[in-house]
Amino acid sequence: MTPDSVVEIVRQALLVTFWLGAPLLAVGFAASVAISLVQIATSMQDSAFSTIPRLVVFLLALLLLLPWMLQKSMAYAVALLGDLGRYAR
């Protein structure tokens, strides 16, 4: 296996990791901004009010995105393991 192929495998792994994590991070960021704006508008600084809705939104996004995330990670694993003979050289 050449150094170029190792770099390509690592690059693909990092890209898949980025694309799997980015939607959840975006949803969490949007929920945090919305909840912070509501807290600023209402002058409510309760920590439970900020934590619980963020967790609920994040879990709902995770449940909705889980099939897509599994499909992407399975496609990456199949592609990586399918070329195992090529990497053994």
PyMOL Python script that loads the backbone (N, CA, C, O; Angstrom):
from pymol import cmd

cmd.read_pdbstr("""\
ATOM      1  N   MET A   1       0.855  -1.169   0.000  1.00  0.00           N
ATOM      2  CA  MET A   1       0.000   0.000   0.000  1.00  0.00           C
ATOM      3  C   MET A   1       0.904   1.237   0.000  1.00  0.00           C
ATOM      4  O   MET A   1       1.837   1.342   0.797  1.00  0.00           O
ATOM      5  N   THR A   2       0.616   2.143  -0.884  1.00  0.00           N
ATOM      6  CA  THR A   2       1.429   3.346  -1.023  1.00  0.00           C
ATOM      7  C   THR A   2       0.962   4.426  -0.048  1.00  0.00           C
ATOM      8  O   THR A   2      -0.171   4.386   0.432  1.00  0.00           O
ATOM      9  N   PRO A   3       1.816   5.369   0.235  1.00  0.00           N
ATOM     10  CA  PRO A   3       1.399   6.481   1.101  1.00  0.00           C
ATOM     11  C   PRO A   3       0.227   7.273   0.518  1.00  0.00           C
ATOM     12  O   PRO A   3      -0.598   7.804   1.263  1.00  0.00           O
ATOM     13  N   ASP A   4       0.155   7.351  -0.798  1.00  0.00           N
ATOM     14  CA  ASP A   4      -0.967   8.068  -1.421  1.00  0.00           C
ATOM     15  C   ASP A   4      -2.296   7.376  -1.138  1.00  0.00           C
ATOM     16  O   ASP A   4      -3.301   8.044  -0.898  1.00  0.00           O
ATOM     17  N   SER A   5      -2.309   6.055  -1.165  1.00  0.00           N
ATOM     18  CA  SER A   5      -3.558   5.345  -0.885  1.00  0.00           C
ATOM     19  C   SER A   5      -3.956   5.482   0.577  1.00  0.00           C
ATOM     20  O   SER A   5      -5.144   5.549   0.889  1.00  0.00           O
ATOM     21  N   VAL A   6      -2.981   5.524   1.473  1.00  0.00           N
ATOM     22  CA  VAL A   6      -3.291   5.732   2.894  1.00  0.00           C
ATOM     23  C   VAL A   6      -3.879   7.121   3.108  1.00  0.00           C
ATOM     24  O   VAL A   6      -4.848   7.285   3.849  1.00  0.00           O
ATOM     25  N   VAL A   7      -3.292   8.110   2.461  1.00  0.00           N
ATOM     26  CA  VAL A   7      -3.814   9.481   2.561  1.00  0.00           C
ATOM     27  C   VAL A   7      -5.230   9.544   2.016  1.00  0.00           C
ATOM     28  O   VAL A   7      -6.082  10.225   2.587  1.00  0.00           O
ATOM     29  N   GLU A   8      -5.494   8.846   0.923  1.00  0.00           N
ATOM     30  CA  GLU A   8      -6.846   8.836   0.335  1.00  0.00           C
ATOM     31  C   GLU A   8      -7.848   8.173   1.273  1.00  0.00           C
ATOM     32  O   GLU A   8      -8.968   8.663   1.417  1.00  0.00           O
ATOM     33  N   ILE A   9      -7.470   7.075   1.911  1.00  0.00           N
ATOM     34  CA  ILE A   9      -8.369   6.394   2.847  1.00  0.00           C
ATOM     35  C   ILE A   9      -8.686   7.291   4.036  1.00  0.00           C
ATOM     36  O   ILE A   9      -9.839   7.391   4.455  1.00  0.00           O
ATOM     37  N   VAL A  10      -7.668   7.937   4.574  1.00  0.00           N
ATOM     38  CA  VAL A  10      -7.880   8.834   5.717  1.00  0.00           C
ATOM     39  C   VAL A  10      -8.726  10.029   5.302  1.00  0.00           C
ATOM     40  O   VAL A  10      -9.595  10.469   6.054  1.00  0.00           O
ATOM     41  N   ARG A  11      -8.474  10.558   4.103  1.00  0.00           N
ATOM     42  CA  ARG A  11      -9.264  11.692   3.614  1.00  0.00           C
ATOM     43  C   ARG A  11     -10.735  11.315   3.476  1.00  0.00           C
ATOM     44  O   ARG A  11     -11.617  12.080   3.867  1.00  0.00           O
ATOM     45  N   GLN A  12     -10.996  10.141   2.922  1.00  0.00           N
ATOM     46  CA  GLN A  12     -12.378   9.688   2.782  1.00  0.00           C
ATOM     47  C   GLN A  12     -13.036   9.475   4.147  1.00  0.00           C
ATOM     48  O   GLN A  12     -14.206   9.808   4.333  1.00  0.00           O
ATOM     49  N   ALA A  13     -12.290   8.926   5.091  1.00  0.00           N
ATOM     50  CA  ALA A  13     -12.831   8.713   6.431  1.00  0.00           C
ATOM     51  C   ALA A  13     -13.184  10.039   7.093  1.00  0.00           C
ATOM     52  O   ALA A  13     -14.230  10.159   7.732  1.00  0.00           O
ATOM     53  N   LEU A  14     -12.321  11.026   6.941  1.00  0.00           N
ATOM     54  CA  LEU A  14     -12.603  12.332   7.530  1.00  0.00           C
ATOM     55  C   LEU A  14     -13.790  13.019   6.854  1.00  0.00           C
ATOM     56  O   LEU A  14     -14.589  13.677   7.521  1.00  0.00           O
ATOM     57  N   LEU A  15     -13.906  12.867   5.544  1.00  0.00           N
ATOM     58  CA  LEU A  15     -15.048  13.452   4.840  1.00  0.00           C
ATOM     59  C   LEU A  15     -16.365  12.806   5.262  1.00  0.00           C
ATOM     60  O   LEU A  15     -17.362  13.496   5.473  1.00  0.00           O
ATOM     61  N   VAL A  16     -16.362  11.486   5.381  1.00  0.00           N
ATOM     62  CA  VAL A  16     -17.582  10.797   5.812  1.00  0.00           C
ATOM     63  C   VAL A  16     -17.941  11.219   7.229  1.00  0.00           C
ATOM     64  O   VAL A  16     -19.112  11.441   7.535  1.00  0.00           O
ATOM     65  N   THR A  17     -16.939  11.332   8.093  1.00  0.00           N
ATOM     66  CA  THR A  17     -17.188  11.776   9.467  1.00  0.00           C
ATOM     67  C   THR A  17     -17.755  13.188   9.488  1.00  0.00           C
ATOM     68  O   THR A  17     -18.680  13.476  10.248  1.00  0.00           O
ATOM     69  N   PHE A  18     -17.212  14.057   8.672  1.00  0.00           N
ATOM     70  CA  PHE A  18     -17.724  15.429   8.594  1.00  0.00           C
ATOM     71  C   PHE A  18     -19.173  15.456   8.138  1.00  0.00           C
ATOM     72  O   PHE A  18     -20.009  16.121   8.750  1.00  0.00           O
ATOM     73  N   TRP A  19     -19.475  14.726   7.052  1.00  0.00           N
ATOM     74  CA  TRP A  19     -20.837  14.751   6.511  1.00  0.00           C
ATOM     75  C   TRP A  19     -21.834  14.066   7.435  1.00  0.00           C
ATOM     76  O   TRP A  19     -23.023  14.384   7.389  1.00  0.00           O
ATOM     77  N   LEU A  20     -21.387  13.138   8.268  1.00  0.00           N
ATOM     78  CA  LEU A  20     -22.292  12.517   9.231  1.00  0.00           C
ATOM     79  C   LEU A  20     -22.560  13.433  10.419  1.00  0.00           C
ATOM     80  O   LEU A  20     -23.664  13.438  10.963  1.00  0.00           O
ATOM     81  N   GLY A  21     -21.576  14.193  10.815  1.00  0.00           N
ATOM     82  CA  GLY A  21     -21.732  15.051  11.986  1.00  0.00           C
ATOM     83  C   GLY A  21     -22.297  16.432  11.694  1.00  0.00           C
ATOM     84  O   GLY A  21     -22.914  17.046  12.565  1.00  0.00           O
ATOM     85  N   ALA A  22     -22.093  16.925  10.486  1.00  0.00           N
ATOM     86  CA  ALA A  22     -22.490  18.294  10.155  1.00  0.00           C
ATOM     87  C   ALA A  22     -23.988  18.567  10.317  1.00  0.00           C
ATOM     88  O   ALA A  22     -24.338  19.609  10.871  1.00  0.00           O
ATOM     89  N   PRO A  23     -24.893  17.689   9.863  1.00  0.00           N
ATOM     90  CA  PRO A  23     -26.314  18.003  10.038  1.00  0.00           C
ATOM     91  C   PRO A  23     -26.734  18.088  11.510  1.00  0.00           C
ATOM     92  O   PRO A  23     -27.534  18.945  11.885  1.00  0.00           O
ATOM     93  N   LEU A  24     -26.192  17.200  12.331  1.00  0.00           N
ATOM     94  CA  LEU A  24     -26.545  17.241  13.754  1.00  0.00           C
ATOM     95  C   LEU A  24     -25.984  18.494  14.420  1.00  0.00           C
ATOM     96  O   LEU A  24     -26.647  19.106  15.257  1.00  0.00           O
ATOM     97  N   LEU A  25     -24.775  18.869  14.051  1.00  0.00           N
ATOM     98  CA  LEU A  25     -24.203  20.093  14.601  1.00  0.00           C
ATOM     99  C   LEU A  25     -24.991  21.324  14.154  1.00  0.00           C
ATOM    100  O   LEU A  25     -25.184  22.257  14.935  1.00  0.00           O
ATOM    101  N   ALA A  26     -25.441  21.327  12.908  1.00  0.00           N
ATOM    102  CA  ALA A  26     -26.224  22.458  12.406  1.00  0.00           C
ATOM    103  C   ALA A  26     -27.563  22.564  13.131  1.00  0.00           C
ATOM    104  O   ALA A  26     -28.000  23.660  13.482  1.00  0.00           O
ATOM    105  N   VAL A  27     -28.206  21.431  13.351  1.00  0.00           N
ATOM    106  CA  VAL A  27     -29.487  21.444  14.074  1.00  0.00           C
ATOM    107  C   VAL A  27     -29.274  21.900  15.511  1.00  0.00           C
ATOM    108  O   VAL A  27     -30.055  22.694  16.036  1.00  0.00           O
ATOM    109  N   GLY A  28     -28.223  21.403  16.145  1.00  0.00           N
ATOM    110  CA  GLY A  28     -27.928  21.825  17.511  1.00  0.00           C
ATOM    111  C   GLY A  28     -27.612  23.308  17.595  1.00  0.00           C
ATOM    112  O   GLY A  28     -28.033  23.985  18.533  1.00  0.00           O
ATOM    113  N   PHE A  29     -26.873  23.816  16.617  1.00  0.00           N
ATOM    114  CA  PHE A  29     -26.559  25.243  16.596  1.00  0.00           C
ATOM    115  C   PHE A  29     -27.816  26.084  16.403  1.00  0.00           C
ATOM    116  O   PHE A  29     -28.010  27.085  17.092  1.00  0.00           O
ATOM    117  N   ALA A  30     -28.671  25.673  15.461  1.00  0.00           N
ATOM    118  CA  ALA A  30     -29.904  26.431  15.208  1.00  0.00           C
ATOM    119  C   ALA A  30     -30.811  26.419  16.430  1.00  0.00           C
ATOM    120  O   ALA A  30     -31.404  27.442  16.773  1.00  0.00           O
ATOM    121  N   ALA A  31     -30.922  25.266  17.091  1.00  0.00           N
ATOM    122  CA  ALA A  31     -31.744  25.190  18.296  1.00  0.00           C
ATOM    123  C   ALA A  31     -31.170  26.061  19.408  1.00  0.00           C
ATOM    124  O   ALA A  31     -31.920  26.714  20.134  1.00  0.00           O
ATOM    125  N   SER A  32     -29.865  26.076  19.545  1.00  0.00           N
ATOM    126  CA  SER A  32     -29.232  26.903  20.575  1.00  0.00           C
ATOM    127  C   SER A  32     -29.466  28.384  20.326  1.00  0.00           C
ATOM    128  O   SER A  32     -29.747  29.140  21.256  1.00  0.00           O
ATOM    129  N   VAL A  33     -29.352  28.796  19.074  1.00  0.00           N
ATOM    130  CA  VAL A  33     -29.582  30.207  18.750  1.00  0.00           C
ATOM    131  C   VAL A  33     -31.035  30.583  19.025  1.00  0.00           C
ATOM    132  O   VAL A  33     -31.310  31.631  19.609  1.00  0.00           O
ATOM    133  N   ALA A  34     -31.961  29.727  18.603  1.00  0.00           N
ATOM    134  CA  ALA A  34     -33.387  30.030  18.824  1.00  0.00           C
ATOM    135  C   ALA A  34     -33.713  30.085  20.312  1.00  0.00           C
ATOM    136  O   ALA A  34     -34.428  30.985  20.755  1.00  0.00           O
ATOM    137  N   ILE A  35     -33.210  29.155  21.072  1.00  0.00           N
ATOM    138  CA  ILE A  35     -33.500  29.139  22.506  1.00  0.00           C
ATOM    139  C   ILE A  35     -32.841  30.326  23.197  1.00  0.00           C
ATOM    140  O   ILE A  35     -33.421  30.906  24.115  1.00  0.00           O
ATOM    141  N   SER A  36     -31.639  30.694  22.768  1.00  0.00           N
ATOM    142  CA  SER A  36     -30.976  31.858  23.352  1.00  0.00           C
ATOM    143  C   SER A  36     -31.743  33.139  23.046  1.00  0.00           C
ATOM    144  O   SER A  36     -31.848  34.021  23.898  1.00  0.00           O
ATOM    145  N   LEU A  37     -32.278  33.243  21.838  1.00  0.00           N
ATOM    146  CA  LEU A  37     -33.089  34.429  21.504  1.00  0.00           C
ATOM    147  C   LEU A  37     -34.355  34.490  22.343  1.00  0.00           C
ATOM    148  O   LEU A  37     -34.757  35.566  22.788  1.00  0.00           O
ATOM    149  N   VAL A  38     -34.985  33.345  22.560  1.00  0.00           N
ATOM    150  CA  VAL A  38     -36.180  33.318  23.414  1.00  0.00           C
ATOM    151  C   VAL A  38     -35.806  33.693  24.838  1.00  0.00           C
ATOM    152  O   VAL A  38     -36.546  34.427  25.493  1.00  0.00           O
ATOM    153  N   GLN A  39     -34.679  33.209  25.329  1.00  0.00           N
ATOM    154  CA  GLN A  39     -34.243  33.556  26.680  1.00  0.00           C
ATOM    155  C   GLN A  39     -33.930  35.043  26.800  1.00  0.00           C
ATOM    156  O   GLN A  39     -34.234  35.660  27.821  1.00  0.00           O
ATOM    157  N   ILE A  40     -33.333  35.613  25.777  1.00  0.00           N
ATOM    158  CA  ILE A  40     -33.041  37.049  25.808  1.00  0.00           C
ATOM    159  C   ILE A  40     -34.333  37.849  25.783  1.00  0.00           C
ATOM    160  O   ILE A  40     -34.466  38.837  26.506  1.00  0.00           O
ATOM    161  N   ALA A  41     -35.286  37.432  24.958  1.00  0.00           N
ATOM    162  CA  ALA A  41     -36.550  38.171  24.832  1.00  0.00           C
ATOM    163  C   ALA A  41     -37.386  38.093  26.100  1.00  0.00           C
ATOM    164  O   ALA A  41     -38.075  39.051  26.448  1.00  0.00           O
ATOM    165  N   THR A  42     -37.331  36.968  26.786  1.00  0.00           N
ATOM    166  CA  THR A  42     -38.165  36.793  27.981  1.00  0.00           C
ATOM    167  C   THR A  42     -37.399  37.031  29.272  1.00  0.00           C
ATOM    168  O   THR A  42     -37.993  36.989  30.350  1.00  0.00           O
ATOM    169  N   SER A  43     -36.115  37.276  29.194  1.00  0.00           N
ATOM    170  CA  SER A  43     -35.248  37.458  30.366  1.00  0.00           C
ATOM    171  C   SER A  43     -35.319  36.268  31.310  1.00  0.00           C
ATOM    172  O   SER A  43     -35.193  36.415  32.526  1.00  0.00           O
ATOM    173  N   MET A  44     -35.521  35.101  30.744  1.00  0.00           N
ATOM    174  CA  MET A  44     -35.552  33.871  31.531  1.00  0.00           C
ATOM    175  C   MET A  44     -34.191  33.208  31.422  1.00  0.00           C
ATOM    176  O   MET A  44     -33.751  32.892  30.317  1.00  0.00           O
ATOM    177  N   GLN A  45     -33.518  32.992  32.534  1.00  0.00           N
ATOM    178  CA  GLN A  45     -32.180  32.420  32.523  1.00  0.00           C
ATOM    179  C   GLN A  45     -32.130  31.069  33.236  1.00  0.00           C
ATOM    180  O   GLN A  45     -31.120  30.726  33.850  1.00  0.00           O
ATOM    181  N   ASP A  46     -33.207  30.313  33.156  1.00  0.00           N
ATOM    182  CA  ASP A  46     -33.258  29.000  33.787  1.00  0.00           C
ATOM    183  C   ASP A  46     -32.440  28.008  32.955  1.00  0.00           C
ATOM    184  O   ASP A  46     -32.590  27.947  31.735  1.00  0.00           O
ATOM    185  N   SER A  47     -31.580  27.237  33.613  1.00  0.00           N
ATOM    186  CA  SER A  47     -30.724  26.305  32.879  1.00  0.00           C
ATOM    187  C   SER A  47     -31.515  25.126  32.320  1.00  0.00           C
ATOM    188  O   SER A  47     -31.149  24.577  31.281  1.00  0.00           O
ATOM    189  N   ALA A  48     -32.592  24.732  32.991  1.00  0.00           N
ATOM    190  CA  ALA A  48     -33.419  23.633  32.473  1.00  0.00           C
ATOM    191  C   ALA A  48     -34.127  24.057  31.196  1.00  0.00           C
ATOM    192  O   ALA A  48     -34.330  23.240  30.298  1.00  0.00           O
ATOM    193  N   PHE A  49     -34.502  25.320  31.110  1.00  0.00           N
ATOM    194  CA  PHE A  49     -35.170  25.809  29.902  1.00  0.00           C
ATOM    195  C   PHE A  49     -34.239  25.790  28.706  1.00  0.00           C
ATOM    196  O   PHE A  49     -34.695  25.629  27.574  1.00  0.00           O
ATOM    197  N   SER A  50     -32.958  25.948  28.930  1.00  0.00           N
ATOM    198  CA  SER A  50     -32.030  25.936  27.803  1.00  0.00           C
ATOM    199  C   SER A  50     -31.563  24.521  27.454  1.00  0.00           C
ATOM    200  O   SER A  50     -31.282  24.235  26.290  1.00  0.00           O
ATOM    201  N   THR A  51     -31.481  23.650  28.434  1.00  0.00           N
ATOM    202  CA  THR A  51     -30.917  22.312  28.200  1.00  0.00           C
ATOM    203  C   THR A  51     -31.936  21.340  27.628  1.00  0.00           C
ATOM    204  O   THR A  51     -31.643  20.651  26.651  1.00  0.00           O
ATOM    205  N   ILE A  52     -33.098  21.271  28.201  1.00  0.00           N
ATOM    206  CA  ILE A  52     -34.089  20.265  27.811  1.00  0.00           C
ATOM    207  C   ILE A  52     -34.559  20.438  26.368  1.00  0.00           C
ATOM    208  O   ILE A  52     -34.591  19.446  25.640  1.00  0.00           O
ATOM    209  N   PRO A  53     -34.923  21.631  25.914  1.00  0.00           N
ATOM    210  CA  PRO A  53     -35.322  21.760  24.500  1.00  0.00           C
ATOM    211  C   PRO A  53     -34.193  21.427  23.519  1.00  0.00           C
ATOM    212  O   PRO A  53     -34.437  20.861  22.453  1.00  0.00           O
ATOM    213  N   ARG A  54     -32.967  21.779  23.884  1.00  0.00           N
ATOM    214  CA  ARG A  54     -31.844  21.441  23.006  1.00  0.00           C
ATOM    215  C   ARG A  54     -31.674  19.935  22.897  1.00  0.00           C
ATOM    216  O   ARG A  54     -31.440  19.411  21.808  1.00  0.00           O
ATOM    217  N   LEU A  55     -31.787  19.244  24.005  1.00  0.00           N
ATOM    218  CA  LEU A  55     -31.691  17.783  23.978  1.00  0.00           C
ATOM    219  C   LEU A  55     -32.812  17.163  23.161  1.00  0.00           C
ATOM    220  O   LEU A  55     -32.582  16.226  22.397  1.00  0.00           O
ATOM    221  N   VAL A  56     -34.018  17.678  23.319  1.00  0.00           N
ATOM    222  CA  VAL A  56     -35.161  17.139  22.583  1.00  0.00           C
ATOM    223  C   VAL A  56     -34.984  17.358  21.082  1.00  0.00           C
ATOM    224  O   VAL A  56     -35.222  16.447  20.289  1.00  0.00           O
ATOM    225  N   VAL A  57     -34.572  18.551  20.694  1.00  0.00           N
ATOM    226  CA  VAL A  57     -34.370  18.848  19.275  1.00  0.00           C
ATOM    227  C   VAL A  57     -33.253  17.980  18.708  1.00  0.00           C
ATOM    228  O   VAL A  57     -33.371  17.456  17.600  1.00  0.00           O
ATOM    229  N   PHE A  58     -32.174  17.829  19.464  1.00  0.00           N
ATOM    230  CA  PHE A  58     -31.058  17.012  19.010  1.00  0.00           C
ATOM    231  C   PHE A  58     -31.474  15.551  18.857  1.00  0.00           C
ATOM    232  O   PHE A  58     -31.107  14.907  17.874  1.00  0.00           O
ATOM    233  N   LEU A  59     -32.230  15.023  19.809  1.00  0.00           N
ATOM    234  CA  LEU A  59     -32.677  13.635  19.715  1.00  0.00           C
ATOM    235  C   LEU A  59     -33.654  13.430  18.564  1.00  0.00           C
ATOM    236  O   LEU A  59     -33.598  12.405  17.883  1.00  0.00           O
ATOM    237  N   LEU A  60     -34.543  14.384  18.338  1.00  0.00           N
ATOM    238  CA  LEU A  60     -35.459  14.281  17.195  1.00  0.00           C
ATOM    239  C   LEU A  60     -34.690  14.317  15.877  1.00  0.00           C
ATOM    240  O   LEU A  60     -34.990  13.557  14.957  1.00  0.00           O
ATOM    241  N   ALA A  61     -33.710  15.192  15.792  1.00  0.00           N
ATOM    242  CA  ALA A  61     -32.891  15.249  14.573  1.00  0.00           C
ATOM    243  C   ALA A  61     -32.118  13.953  14.389  1.00  0.00           C
ATOM    244  O   ALA A  61     -31.980  13.463  13.268  1.00  0.00           O
ATOM    245  N   LEU A  62     -31.618  13.400  15.472  1.00  0.00           N
ATOM    246  CA  LEU A  62     -30.888  12.134  15.388  1.00  0.00           C
ATOM    247  C   LEU A  62     -31.801  11.021  14.901  1.00  0.00           C
ATOM    248  O   LEU A  62     -31.403  10.214  14.061  1.00  0.00           O
ATOM    249  N   LEU A  63     -33.013  10.972  15.418  1.00  0.00           N
ATOM    250  CA  LEU A  63     -33.958   9.936  14.982  1.00  0.00           C
ATOM    251  C   LEU A  63     -34.347  10.103  13.518  1.00  0.00           C
ATOM    252  O   LEU A  63     -34.504   9.116  12.799  1.00  0.00           O
ATOM    253  N   LEU A  64     -34.503  11.345  13.076  1.00  0.00           N
ATOM    254  CA  LEU A  64     -34.878  11.585  11.685  1.00  0.00           C
ATOM    255  C   LEU A  64     -33.713  11.331  10.724  1.00  0.00           C
ATOM    256  O   LEU A  64     -33.916  10.858   9.606  1.00  0.00           O
ATOM    257  N   LEU A  65     -32.501  11.646  11.163  1.00  0.00           N
ATOM    258  CA  LEU A  65     -31.337  11.505  10.291  1.00  0.00           C
ATOM    259  C   LEU A  65     -30.661  10.149  10.389  1.00  0.00           C
ATOM    260  O   LEU A  65     -29.770   9.847   9.595  1.00  0.00           O
ATOM    261  N   LEU A  66     -31.064   9.330  11.342  1.00  0.00           N
ATOM    262  CA  LEU A  66     -30.382   8.056  11.553  1.00  0.00           C
ATOM    263  C   LEU A  66     -30.401   7.143  10.327  1.00  0.00           C
ATOM    264  O   LEU A  66     -29.364   6.552  10.024  1.00  0.00           O
ATOM    265  N   PRO A  67     -31.509   6.990   9.605  1.00  0.00           N
ATOM    266  CA  PRO A  67     -31.458   6.139   8.406  1.00  0.00           C
ATOM    267  C   PRO A  67     -30.457   6.639   7.369  1.00  0.00           C
ATOM    268  O   PRO A  67     -29.727   5.846   6.775  1.00  0.00           O
ATOM    269  N   TRP A  68     -30.422   7.933   7.154  1.00  0.00           N
ATOM    270  CA  TRP A  68     -29.478   8.505   6.207  1.00  0.00           C
ATOM    271  C   TRP A  68     -28.043   8.310   6.680  1.00  0.00           C
ATOM    272  O   TRP A  68     -27.163   7.981   5.884  1.00  0.00           O
ATOM    273  N   MET A  69     -27.806   8.512   7.975  1.00  0.00           N
ATOM    274  CA  MET A  69     -26.459   8.339   8.529  1.00  0.00           C
ATOM    275  C   MET A  69     -26.004   6.885   8.423  1.00  0.00           C
ATOM    276  O   MET A  69     -24.847   6.614   8.103  1.00  0.00           O
ATOM    277  N   LEU A  70     -26.906   5.964   8.689  1.00  0.00           N
ATOM    278  CA  LEU A  70     -26.561   4.550   8.557  1.00  0.00           C
ATOM    279  C   LEU A  70     -26.265   4.189   7.109  1.00  0.00           C
ATOM    280  O   LEU A  70     -25.339   3.426   6.833  1.00  0.00           O
ATOM    281  N   GLN A  71     -27.045   4.731   6.189  1.00  0.00           N
ATOM    282  CA  GLN A  71     -26.814   4.460   4.768  1.00  0.00           C
ATOM    283  C   GLN A  71     -25.440   4.979   4.333  1.00  0.00           C
ATOM    284  O   GLN A  71     -24.712   4.283   3.625  1.00  0.00           O
ATOM    285  N   LYS A  72     -25.080   6.200   4.754  1.00  0.00           N
ATOM    286  CA  LYS A  72     -23.780   6.767   4.391  1.00  0.00           C
ATOM    287  C   LYS A  72     -22.637   5.962   4.997  1.00  0.00           C
ATOM    288  O   LYS A  72     -21.653   5.678   4.314  1.00  0.00           O
ATOM    289  N   SER A  73     -22.754   5.594   6.261  1.00  0.00           N
ATOM    290  CA  SER A  73     -21.664   4.855   6.902  1.00  0.00           C
ATOM    291  C   SER A  73     -21.560   3.435   6.365  1.00  0.00           C
ATOM    292  O   SER A  73     -20.457   2.899   6.253  1.00  0.00           O
ATOM    293  N   MET A  74     -22.683   2.821   6.032  1.00  0.00           N
ATOM    294  CA  MET A  74     -22.645   1.484   5.439  1.00  0.00           C
ATOM    295  C   MET A  74     -22.028   1.539   4.040  1.00  0.00           C
ATOM    296  O   MET A  74     -21.263   0.648   3.670  1.00  0.00           O
ATOM    297  N   ALA A  75     -22.347   2.558   3.272  1.00  0.00           N
ATOM    298  CA  ALA A  75     -21.760   2.695   1.939  1.00  0.00           C
ATOM    299  C   ALA A  75     -20.253   2.873   2.034  1.00  0.00           C
ATOM    300  O   ALA A  75     -19.510   2.317   1.225  1.00  0.00           O
ATOM    301  N   TYR A  76     -19.796   3.641   3.014  1.00  0.00           N
ATOM    302  CA  TYR A  76     -18.359   3.822   3.194  1.00  0.00           C
ATOM    303  C   TYR A  76     -17.698   2.513   3.616  1.00  0.00           C
ATOM    304  O   TYR A  76     -16.637   2.158   3.103  1.00  0.00           O
ATOM    305  N   ALA A  77     -18.322   1.797   4.546  1.00  0.00           N
ATOM    306  CA  ALA A  77     -17.745   0.533   5.014  1.00  0.00           C
ATOM    307  C   ALA A  77     -17.697  -0.505   3.901  1.00  0.00           C
ATOM    308  O   ALA A  77     -16.713  -1.232   3.770  1.00  0.00           O
ATOM    309  N   VAL A  78     -18.750  -0.577   3.105  1.00  0.00           N
ATOM    310  CA  VAL A  78     -18.776  -1.532   1.988  1.00  0.00           C
ATOM    311  C   VAL A  78     -17.706  -1.172   0.965  1.00  0.00           C
ATOM    312  O   VAL A  78     -17.028  -2.055   0.439  1.00  0.00           O
ATOM    313  N   ALA A  79     -17.550   0.111   0.681  1.00  0.00           N
ATOM    314  CA  ALA A  79     -16.526   0.528  -0.277  1.00  0.00           C
ATOM    315  C   ALA A  79     -15.125   0.237   0.257  1.00  0.00           C
ATOM    316  O   ALA A  79     -14.249  -0.188  -0.496  1.00  0.00           O
ATOM    317  N   LEU A  80     -14.915   0.462   1.531  1.00  0.00           N
ATOM    318  CA  LEU A  80     -13.596   0.231   2.115  1.00  0.00           C
ATOM    319  C   LEU A  80     -13.276  -1.259   2.193  1.00  0.00           C
ATOM    320  O   LEU A  80     -12.180  -1.681   1.826  1.00  0.00           O
ATOM    321  N   LEU A  81     -14.218  -2.041   2.662  1.00  0.00           N
ATOM    322  CA  LEU A  81     -13.979  -3.471   2.797  1.00  0.00           C
ATOM    323  C   LEU A  81     -14.041  -4.190   1.452  1.00  0.00           C
ATOM    324  O   LEU A  81     -13.441  -5.254   1.295  1.00  0.00           O
ATOM    325  N   GLY A  82     -14.745  -3.636   0.500  1.00  0.00           N
ATOM    326  CA  GLY A  82     -14.810  -4.231  -0.834  1.00  0.00           C
ATOM    327  C   GLY A  82     -13.492  -4.141  -1.573  1.00  0.00           C
ATOM    328  O   GLY A  82     -13.199  -4.979  -2.426  1.00  0.00           O
ATOM    329  N   ASP A  83     -12.696  -3.135  -1.258  1.00  0.00           N
ATOM    330  CA  ASP A  83     -11.389  -2.963  -1.887  1.00  0.00           C
ATOM    331  C   ASP A  83     -10.261  -3.477  -1.005  1.00  0.00           C
ATOM    332  O   ASP A  83      -9.120  -3.038  -1.152  1.00  0.00           O
ATOM    333  N   LEU A  84     -10.547  -4.375  -0.115  1.00  0.00           N
ATOM    334  CA  LEU A  84      -9.547  -4.859   0.818  1.00  0.00           C
ATOM    335  C   LEU A  84      -8.390  -5.553   0.107  1.00  0.00           C
ATOM    336  O   LEU A  84      -7.244  -5.451   0.544  1.00  0.00           O
ATOM    337  N   GLY A  85      -8.680  -6.253  -0.979  1.00  0.00           N
ATOM    338  CA  GLY A  85      -7.631  -6.912  -1.734  1.00  0.00           C
ATOM    339  C   GLY A  85      -6.653  -5.925  -2.347  1.00  0.00           C
ATOM    340  O   GLY A  85      -5.454  -6.191  -2.432  1.00  0.00           O
ATOM    341  N   ARG A  86      -7.170  -4.796  -2.768  1.00  0.00           N
ATOM    342  CA  ARG A  86      -6.308  -3.758  -3.358  1.00  0.00           C
ATOM    343  C   ARG A  86      -5.388  -3.146  -2.305  1.00  0.00           C
ATOM    344  O   ARG A  86      -4.248  -2.789  -2.603  1.00  0.00           O
ATOM    345  N   TYR A  87      -5.892  -3.026  -1.057  1.00  0.00           N
ATOM    346  CA  TYR A  87      -5.092  -2.416  -0.006  1.00  0.00           C
ATOM    347  C   TYR A  87      -4.039  -3.380   0.529  1.00  0.00           C
ATOM    348  O   TYR A  87      -3.046  -2.938   1.107  1.00  0.00           O
ATOM    349  N   ALA A  88      -4.228  -4.668   0.355  1.00  0.00           N
ATOM    350  CA  ALA A  88      -3.290  -5.654   0.894  1.00  0.00           C
ATOM    351  C   ALA A  88      -1.976  -5.701   0.125  1.00  0.00           C
ATOM    352  O   ALA A  88      -0.982  -6.217   0.635  1.00  0.00           O
ATOM    353  N   ARG A  89      -1.960  -5.182  -1.067  1.00  0.00           N
ATOM    354  CA  ARG A  89      -0.737  -5.218  -1.882  1.00  0.00           C
ATOM    355  C   ARG A  89       0.325  -4.292  -1.379  1.00  0.00           C
ATOM    356  O   ARG A  89       1.406  -4.217  -1.963  1.00  0.00           O
TER     357      ARG A  89
END
""", "prot")
cmd.dss("prot")
cmd.show_as("cartoon", "prot")
cmd.util.cbc("prot")
cmd.orient("prot")
